[in-house]
Amino acid sequence: MKNIKLIIVLFAISFLKNSYSQQDVQFSEYMYNPIAVNPAYAGTKEGFIMTGMVRMQWIGVKDAPNSQSFSLHSPIFKNMGLGFSAVNDNAGPLQQTLFYWDYSYQIDIGFDSRLSFGLSGGFHILNLDLTGRDAYHLNDPEIYNLNNRFLPNAGVGLYFYTYDYYIGISAPRLLEQKYSNTSTGEAALHRSFFFTAGYVFDLDEVVKIKPSILFKYMHNIPMSFDFSMNLYHERWGVGLSYRHEDAIVGLFQLFVNRQLSVGYSYDYTLSDLRHDSSGSHELMLRYDFSKRTERCRPVKYF
């Protein structure tokens, strides 16, 4: 029995280390909060926007990840934008907190198209407490009891957008960081790259449909992608998303009024975890002060 418990603990530690090496917190409703993956999105709308998200992953699995995020961004002056994001993520003994500041500069390409250049800077704070969980790794300096490990980082992005569509390329984590200054093993933070794109089709004056896609790449980790299809009406939106080899996601949005919207998503897990989990739940709340202009789609579309 002791050997079985040790095998389970070692597997869990390996899973947690691999999860953290991917470091970018996963949200199914990423399309409603693009600043989370691309700093160039900051300030591309005509006002101040605040977004909060809560994710409860793999319900039924002990020590499964749960995450919370808050972001805001706004244009400043004529062609600039500023943004801020804070994320808290927990997975068993692993806890990380992220704080990032974003800056963008936009140039006009045509009447209804713009190219935005983005920069971001911030840091991760990592805590990993294995006390009482695994005596076998008591003397392992790479993973045992990391306390407020400070990991600074920076990112860049490009975001091209028109009234109908957008394309974004970004590297929100450019610096690779180790678990400790003396670590010789795998990096705690890997360099990550994202590609996003979406198009809004007008079926009529009130009904829109938007396909969108996100590709994510990190060194030594297989490329992953999300493909989603959303249908919008004046007061609501529904959608379906597929995350490669991971989940099928149902999406719902309610536009309470022009400024306030509420979102919910449910992930049906496709991996072997589906036998132990009833899925993942996510909630989103957004308040939008932006104005609708001829140059810019309402925020509920992108």
N, C-alpha and C positions, 0 to 999 in steps of 0.2 A: 504493500500500500504506500509506503514512504517513497519507493522508487517511482511509482505512478504519479504521486503528487509532485515529485521533483521534475519529472518529464513535462508535466502540465505547466509548472512555473517557468521552466526554461523556454518552453514554446511561447508562453505569454510575453516573456521579456524580449525574445526575438521579434515577436509581432510588434511590440511597442517601439523597439528601436527602429524597425523598418518603417513604421507609421510616422515616426518623427522625422526620419530622413526625407520623407516626402513633404514635410513641414507646412505646405499650403493647406489651410483648413478648407474642407470640402463643404460647399453649399449647393443644393440642387437649384435654388432660385438665383443663381449667379447672374442670369440675364436681366434681373431687376436691379442689380447693383454692380454695374461694370467696373466701378472704381476699385473694387476688390482685387481685380487682376490687371488693371491697366491705369497707371497714374495720368495718362493723357486724357482720360474721360473727365477729369476734374474741371468744372466750370464750363462744360460744353452746352449747358442748358441756360435758360434766361432767368435763373434765380437760384435761391438757396434750397438745397435738398438734403433731408435727413432720412436715414434708413437704419432700422434695427432688425436683426435676425436672430432667431434661436433655433438650434438644431439638436434633436435627440435621436442619435443613431443606433440602429440595431437593438430596438426595444426587446428586452428579454435576455440579452447577453450581459453577463456581469462585467463591470468595469468598461462598458462600451463607451465610445467617445460622445461627449456632449459639448456644444460650442455656442458661443454668443458673440455677436458682432454689432458694432455701431459705427456708422460713417456719416460724414457730411461733406458737402462741397458746394462751391459757389463761384461764379465769375467775379473777377475784380478788374477794374478799369475796362478797357475795350476788348482786348484780345488775350487776357490772362485768366487763369483759374487757380483756386487753392482748394485743397481737400485734406481730410484727416480721417484715419481709420483706427479703431481699437478692437482687438479680437481676444477672446479668452477661450482656451480649448483644454479639455480634460479627457484623459484616457487612462483609467486606472491610476497607477502611481505617477503618471506623467502629467504635468500641467505646464502650459506655455501661454504667455501673454504677449501680444504684439501691439506696437504703436508705430504708425507710419504717417508721415506728412507728404502731401502731393502738391506739385506745381505744374501747370501747363501753360503753353503759349500757342495760340491758334492763328493761322493765316488763311485768308480767303483764297480759294482756288477758282471759284465762280460765284454766281449769285446765291446759289443754294448749296454750295459744298465748301467744306473747310478741312484743313489738315491741322491736327493738334499734336504738339510735341510735349511729352511728359517726363518729369523727373520725380523720384520719391526717395525718401530717406527715413530710417527709423531703426527699430531694434526689437529683438525677441528677448524675453526673460524666461528661462527654462528652469523648472524644478522637477527633480526625479527622486522619489523617496522609496527605496526598496527595503527599508527597515522592517523586519518581521516577515518579509515575503520570500527572501532567497538568501540563505546564509552561504550558499555555494559561491556567490559572487561578492562576498564581503570585502575582498581585497582588490576588486577590479576597479581601477581609478577611472575607467572610461564611462561606466554607466552607473556607478553606485552613489546614491545620495548627492546628486547635483543640487546645489542651493543657490538660487537666484543667478544662474549662469547668464551673463549679459552678452548677447550676440548682435552687434550692429550690422546693418545691411543697407543696400541702396538698389534702386531700380530705374528702368527707363521704359518708354512706350511711345508708340505712334498710333494715332486714331484718326481715320478719315471718315467723314460722315456727310451725308446729304439729307434731304427731306425724306427719302425713301429707304436708304440703306446705310450700313456702316461696315468698316473693316478695321480691325485692330491687331497690332503686333506688340508684344511686350515681354520684358524680362524683369519681373518685379523683385527677384532675389538674385543679384549679380554676384555676391560674395559667397564663397563656400566656407563654412565654419566647422570647427571640430567641437566635440563634446567638452574637451578640456584643453588647456594650453599644451599639455604633455601628451595628448592623445595621438596615436599613430594609426588608428583604425578608420572606419568609415566616417564621412563627414556628417555632422548633425544637420547642417543646412546645405542642400544642393542648389546649384544654379537651375532656375526654372524658366521655361519659355512658354508663352501662350499665343495662340492665334484665335481671334473671334471674328464672326461675321454674321450679319442678319439683314433681312429685307422685309419691308412692310408692304403687302399688297392690299389695295383698296377694292374689296368686293362690292361695296356700295358706300354711301355717305357715312354709315354708322358701323359697318362690319368690316373688320380688317383681319388679315391672316399674316403671321410672321414666322417663317422658318429661321432658325439660327443654329450656329455650331460653335463649339469651343474645342480646340486641340491643345493638349498640354504635353510638354516634353521635358524630361530631366535625364541627366547622364546616368547610364546603367539601370534605368527604369523604363519599361515598355511605354511607348506613347499611348496616351488615353484620349478619348474624345467623348463629348456630349453632343447629341443632336436633339433639338426640341422643335415642336410645332405648336404655336399658340394662336388661338382664335379670340378676337376681341370684339366686344360690343360696347356701347356707350357706358354701361354700368358694371360690366363684368368681363372677365377673361378666363378661358380654360385652355389647358394644353397638355401635351404628352411629351416626355423626354426619355431618351435612351442613353444610358451611360455604359460605355463599352465593357462588356463582361462583368458588369457590377449590378445594375439596377434598371428597372423601368419606373419612371416617375410620373405621377399625376399632379398637375398644377392647377391652382385656382386663384383668381384675384377678384376682389370686390372693390370697386371704386365708390367709396362712401360719398365723396363729393369731388370737386375738381382738384383738391389739394391732398386729401387723405385716401390712402389705399391700404388694403389688408390682403396678404397673400398666405396661402397654405400649400404645402406639397407633401405627398406621401410616396416613399420609395418602397417598391417591392423588390427585395433582394434576390439576385440571380445566382450569387455564389453559394458555396456550401453553407454559409451562415444562415441561409433561409430556413434550415431545419431547426435552428435554435432561436431565431428572431422573428418577430411579427412585423418587421419593417422599420422604417425610419420616418420621423415626422419633423416638419420644419414650418416655422411661422415667420412672417415678414410684416413689418409695419413701416410705411413710408409717408412722409409729409413733404409736399412739393409746393414751393413758393414761386416756381418759374412761370413765365408768361408764354403763351402760345403765339408764335410769329410765323411768317411765311418761310423763314429759313430753318425752322426747327420743329421736329415732331414733338408732340406732347411726351412727357417723361414716361407715361405708362407704356409706350411702345418701345422706346430705347433712349 
